[in-house]
Amino acid sequence: MAHQPQIKIPATYMRGGTSKGVFFRLDDLPQNCQVPGAPRDHLFMRVIGSPDPYAAQIDGMGGATSSTSKCVILSKSSQPDHDADYLYGQVSIDKAFVDWSGNCGNLSTAAGAFAIHAGLIDPLRIPENGMCVVRIWQANIEKTIIAHVPVSNGQVQETGDFELDGVTFPAAEIVLEFLDPSDDGAEGSSMFPTGNLVDDLDVPGVGTFKATMISAGIPTVFVNAEDIGYSGTELREQINADPEQLARFEKIRVAGALRMGLITTAEEAATRQHTPKIAFVAKPKDYVSSSGKAIQAADIDLLVRALSMGKLHHAMMGTCAVAIGTAAAIPGTLVNLAAGGTAREAVRFGHPSGTLRVGAEAALVNGQWTVTKAIMSRSARILMEGWVRVPGDSF
């Protein structure tokens, strides 16, 4: 009986923010995977270990959560005044598809560091000691991200004393700027696709809820925690252990996707799990984070919990943080109202693992809200580098 040998592909396993993923240089991929299509999707699914009916991804690099079922491709940029093109694939855990519909804000941090590690940046632009400014073209959503990556002795500085809730150990701080983060891919190319800061969202079989639907960083549907029976202090297990409630969240997400023009039929949502996100907000309250850390209401502006790929995220997706910061800067949105209802350029919000500060610059121009950039700090670190191996008939 003939057996296909495994092939090995150069790869780097990285943490970026509160996510992990397998990073590839475009040129290192097999020839038929260097272009979009089924071979690339099949390769990434095999690398990660999907689809897995056991939802464990034991036979792959994935960690069986939305935060760890990810692949990234970087290459020298095809765009003027940019250093690297960054393409992100969210690999479904239990279904056979890769979602290319959005960005991963957390792995955007690692993209900047990887671009330097992988030799995609002109060496003359890398200081011996200091800050390397990496201009990244986010190819999924066609937006610019600027990563300020610290460099020590000519190499990316990965260790440091910057602490990020949701990540166990401190590391070096990387500041990210998301330029013009509103998602022009939504119907009408408006940051608010429905034209309203708040809508009455009718969810068949569930009810009608106030919702802010925004396309900034990533399309996101915000609802009030109290409207759906929550306090906003919930931790991951309280949501994810309840299949009935997860199904209700999915119905709200699907209704939001339809209103935002991201899909035309409810059935399409099954192949668009990554976007939009669904999140619920509340005014500040004291709570204890998943690590046991006491979070005081006086230290935060609001509470936010968000779901990714059908489960409550253990911390906060970076792109959703951009949506939070943007919506908080615009008076009248549910996010802004939860934060007190005043104009602001930054908020610190509480999430299941702790807190996060995000800033955004928003302005009303010719009757339309625009955001010039959103800013937040994360960290990144190489966990392993070398090769991944997959059976030769995987793609």
C-alpha positions in Angstrom: 0.0 0.0 0.0 1.4 3.4 -1.0 1.8 6.0 1.7 2.2 9.7 1.1 5.2 11.1 3.0 4.9 14.2 5.1 6.3 17.4 3.6 7.8 20.2 5.8 7.1 23.9 5.3 9.0 26.7 7.1 6.8 28.2 9.7 6.9 30.2 12.9 4.4 29.8 15.8 3.8 33.1 17.4 1.7 34.8 20.1 0.3 38.1 19.2 -1.8 39.9 21.9 -4.1 37.3 23.4 -4.1 35.1 20.2 -1.7 32.5 18.7 -1.2 31.5 15.1 1.1 29.8 12.6 3.0 32.4 10.5 4.3 31.7 7.0 6.3 33.7 4.4 4.3 33.6 1.2 7.4 32.4 -0.7 7.8 29.4 1.6 4.4 28.0 0.9 4.0 25.2 -1.7 3.5 26.7 -5.2 -0.2 25.9 -5.5 -0.8 27.5 -2.0 0.8 30.8 -2.9 -2.4 31.9 -4.5 -5.9 31.9 -2.9 -8.0 28.8 -3.4 -8.9 25.4 -2.2 -5.2 24.1 -1.9 -4.3 26.9 0.4 -7.4 26.4 2.6 -6.8 22.7 2.8 -3.2 23.2 3.8 -4.1 25.6 6.6 -6.9 23.3 7.9 -4.4 20.4 8.0 -1.7 22.5 9.7 -4.2 23.6 12.4 -6.0 20.2 12.7 -9.4 21.0 11.2 -12.1 20.0 10.7 -12.2 18.1 14.0 -15.4 16.5 15.2 -13.8 16.2 18.6 -13.3 20.0 18.7 -9.8 19.4 20.1 -7.4 19.9 17.1 -5.1 17.2 18.6 -3.6 16.4 15.2 -2.6 19.9 14.4 -1.2 23.2 15.7 -4.5 24.6 16.8 -5.6 25.0 20.4 -9.3 24.3 19.9 -10.4 28.0 20.5 -11.0 30.8 18.2 -7.9 32.5 19.6 -5.6 29.7 18.6 -7.1 28.4 15.3 -5.3 30.9 13.0 -2.9 31.1 10.1 -1.1 34.1 8.7 0.8 34.8 5.5 3.3 37.7 5.1 5.1 39.0 2.1 6.9 42.1 0.9 4.2 44.6 0.3 2.6 45.1 -3.1 1.4 48.5 -2.0 3.4 51.8 -2.2 4.7 53.1 1.1 4.1 49.9 2.9 6.6 47.3 4.2 4.6 44.0 4.3 1.3 42.5 3.2 -0.5 40.6 5.9 -3.2 38.1 5.1 -5.1 36.4 7.9 -7.1 33.1 7.9 -9.5 32.1 10.7 -9.6 28.3 10.6 -13.0 26.8 11.7 -12.5 24.2 14.4 -15.3 21.8 13.4 -16.1 22.7 9.9 -14.1 22.5 6.7 -13.5 26.1 5.8 -11.2 29.0 6.4 -12.8 32.5 6.9 -10.9 35.3 5.1 -13.6 38.0 5.8 -11.8 40.0 8.4 -8.6 40.8 10.3 -7.2 39.6 13.6 -6.2 42.6 15.6 -4.2 40.6 18.1 -2.1 38.9 15.5 -1.6 42.3 13.8 0.9 42.8 16.6 2.8 39.7 15.7 2.7 40.6 12.0 4.8 43.6 12.6 7.4 41.7 14.6 7.4 38.8 12.1 8.0 41.1 9.2 11.3 42.1 10.8 12.2 38.5 11.8 11.4 37.3 8.3 13.6 39.8 6.6 10.8 41.6 4.9 12.0 45.0 6.1 14.9 47.0 4.6 17.8 46.4 7.0 18.6 50.1 6.7 15.3 50.9 8.4 15.9 48.8 11.4 17.7 50.7 14.2 20.4 49.0 16.3 18.4 50.1 19.3 15.1 51.9 19.3 11.8 51.7 17.5 11.2 50.2 14.1 8.0 51.6 12.4 6.5 48.9 10.3 3.7 49.9 7.8 1.5 46.8 7.3 -1.1 46.4 4.5 -3.9 44.3 5.9 -4.9 42.5 2.8 -8.2 41.0 4.1 -9.8 44.4 4.7 -7.4 46.6 2.6 -6.4 48.9 5.5 -3.1 50.2 6.9 -1.8 49.2 10.3 1.3 50.8 11.7 3.3 48.8 14.3 5.8 50.4 16.5 8.1 47.5 17.3 11.0 47.8 19.8 14.4 46.7 18.6 17.4 45.8 20.8 20.8 45.0 19.4 19.4 44.9 15.9 16.7 42.3 16.8 13.1 42.5 17.7 12.9 43.0 21.5 10.4 40.4 22.7 10.9 40.5 26.5 9.9 43.4 28.7 7.7 44.5 31.6 4.5 45.3 29.7 1.6 43.4 31.1 -1.5 42.5 29.1 -4.5 41.1 30.8 -5.2 37.7 29.3 -1.5 36.9 28.8 0.3 35.2 31.7 3.8 36.7 31.3 5.0 40.3 30.7 6.7 41.1 27.4 7.8 44.1 25.3 5.1 46.7 24.4 4.2 47.1 20.7 1.9 50.1 19.9 -0.5 49.6 17.0 -2.2 52.3 15.0 -5.2 51.2 12.9 -5.6 53.9 10.2 -9.0 54.7 8.8 -10.4 51.5 10.5 -14.0 51.8 9.3 -14.8 48.8 7.2 -15.7 49.9 3.7 -16.7 46.4 2.8 -20.1 46.8 4.5 -23.1 47.7 2.4 -23.2 51.5 1.8 -19.5 51.9 2.8 -20.6 53.6 6.0 -19.1 53.1 9.4 -22.8 52.6 10.5 -24.2 50.5 7.6 -27.8 51.0 8.7 -27.3 54.8 8.9 -28.2 54.8 12.6 -26.2 54.9 15.8 -28.8 52.7 17.4 -31.3 50.4 15.8 -34.1 48.2 17.0 -32.8 44.8 15.9 -35.5 42.2 15.4 -34.2 38.7 16.0 -36.7 36.0 14.8 -37.7 33.7 17.6 -35.7 35.7 20.2 -37.0 39.3 20.4 -36.2 42.8 19.5 -33.1 44.6 21.0 -31.5 47.9 20.9 -28.2 47.5 18.9 -25.3 49.6 17.6 -24.0 48.0 14.4 -20.6 49.4 13.4 -17.9 48.5 10.9 -14.7 49.7 12.5 -11.8 47.3 13.0 -14.2 44.5 12.3 -18.0 44.6 11.8 -19.6 44.3 15.3 -23.1 44.1 16.7 -23.3 45.7 20.2 -26.3 45.1 22.5 -27.0 46.0 26.1 -26.1 43.3 28.6 -29.3 43.9 30.6 -31.5 43.6 27.6 -30.4 40.0 27.1 -30.3 39.0 30.8 -26.7 39.6 31.7 -24.8 41.9 34.0 -21.7 42.4 31.8 -19.4 40.8 34.4 -19.8 37.2 33.1 -16.7 35.0 32.6 -16.1 32.6 29.7 -17.5 29.5 31.4 -20.8 31.1 32.3 -21.6 31.7 28.7 -19.8 28.9 26.9 -21.2 26.1 29.1 -24.8 27.0 28.0 -25.5 25.8 24.4 -28.9 27.4 24.4 -27.5 30.8 25.1 -24.8 30.4 22.5 -27.5 29.5 20.0 -29.4 32.7 21.0 -26.2 34.8 20.5 -25.8 33.3 17.1 -29.3 34.3 16.1 -28.6 37.8 17.2 -25.3 37.8 15.2 -27.1 36.5 12.1 -29.8 39.2 12.4 -27.1 41.8 12.7 -25.2 40.5 9.7 -28.4 40.7 7.6 -29.1 44.3 8.7 -25.5 45.3 8.0 -25.6 43.9 4.5 -22.8 41.4 5.2 -24.9 38.5 4.1 -28.1 38.2 2.0 -29.6 35.0 3.6 -29.3 33.6 7.1 -27.8 30.4 5.7 -24.7 32.4 4.5 -23.7 33.0 8.2 -22.6 29.4 8.5 -19.7 30.2 6.2 -19.0 33.6 7.7 -18.3 32.8 11.4 -15.5 35.3 11.8 -17.6 38.4 11.1 -19.6 40.1 12.4 -18.7 39.9 16.0 -21.4 40.0 18.7 -20.7 41.9 22.0 -22.7 43.1 25.0 -21.9 46.2 27.0 -22.8 47.5 30.5 -21.9 50.3 32.9 -18.9 49.7 35.2 -19.3 47.2 38.1 -16.9 45.5 40.4 -16.0 42.0 39.4 -13.3 39.3 39.7 -11.5 38.4 36.4 -10.7 34.9 35.3 -7.3 35.1 36.9 -8.7 36.1 40.2 -7.8 39.7 39.9 -10.3 42.2 41.4 -11.4 44.8 38.9 -12.9 47.9 40.5 -15.7 49.8 38.8 -13.9 53.1 39.5 -10.9 51.9 37.3 -12.9 51.2 34.1 -15.3 53.2 31.9 -17.5 50.3 30.9 -17.8 46.5 30.7 -17.7 44.6 27.4 -18.0 40.9 26.6 -17.6 39.6 23.0 -18.0 36.3 21.2 -15.8 35.0 18.5 -16.5 32.0 16.3 -19.5 31.2 18.5 -17.9 31.3 21.9 -17.2 34.0 24.5 -13.7 35.3 24.1 -11.4 34.8 27.1 -10.2 38.4 26.8 -10.9 40.7 23.9 -10.3 40.4 20.1 -8.0 43.3 19.0 -10.3 44.2 16.1 -13.3 44.3 18.4 -11.3 46.6 20.7 -11.0 48.9 17.8 -14.8 48.8 17.3 -15.2 49.5 21.0 -12.9 52.4 21.0 -14.5 53.9 17.9 -18.1 53.5 19.1 -17.1 54.9 22.5 -15.9 58.0 20.9 -19.2 58.7 19.1 -21.9 60.1 21.4 -25.2 58.2 21.3 -23.9 54.7 20.6 -24.7 51.9 23.1 -21.0 51.7 23.8 -20.7 55.4 24.4 -23.8 55.4 26.6 -22.5 52.6 28.7 -19.3 54.6 29.2 -21.2 57.6 30.5 -22.4 59.3 27.3 -19.8 62.0 27.1 -17.3 62.6 24.3 -14.0 60.8 24.8 -10.9 59.9 22.9 -10.1 56.7 24.9 -11.7 54.2 27.2 -10.6 51.5 29.5 -13.0 48.6 29.5 -13.4 45.5 31.6 -13.3 42.1 29.8 -13.2 38.6 31.2 -9.4 38.6 31.8 -9.0 42.1 33.0 -8.9 45.5 31.4 -7.8 47.1 28.2 -7.3 50.7 27.1 -8.0 51.7 23.5 -8.2 55.2 21.9 -9.8 56.4 18.8 -10.1 59.7 16.9 -13.6 60.2 15.5 -15.2 63.2 13.8 -18.5 64.1 12.1 -17.8 65.1 8.5 -20.6 66.1 6.2 -23.1 64.3 8.3 -21.1 61.0 8.4 -19.0 59.7 11.3 -15.5 58.9 10.4 -12.5 57.7 12.4 -9.0 58.5 11.4 -7.3 55.9 13.6 -7.5 53.7 16.7 -4.6 53.0 18.9 -3.8 50.3 21.5 -0.8 48.5 23.0 -0.2 44.7 22.8 2.8 42.4 22.8 4.1 39.5 20.7 6.6 36.7 21.0 7.9 33.8 18.9 7.0 30.6 20.6 8.6 28.2 18.1 10.2 28.3 14.7 11.3 25.8 12.2 8.9 23.7 10.0 5.4 22.3 10.2 4.8 19.0 8.7 1.7 17.8 6.8 0.9 14.7 4.8 1.7 15.3 1.1 -1.8 14.7 0.0 -3.4 17.3 2.3 -3.8 20.0 -0.3 
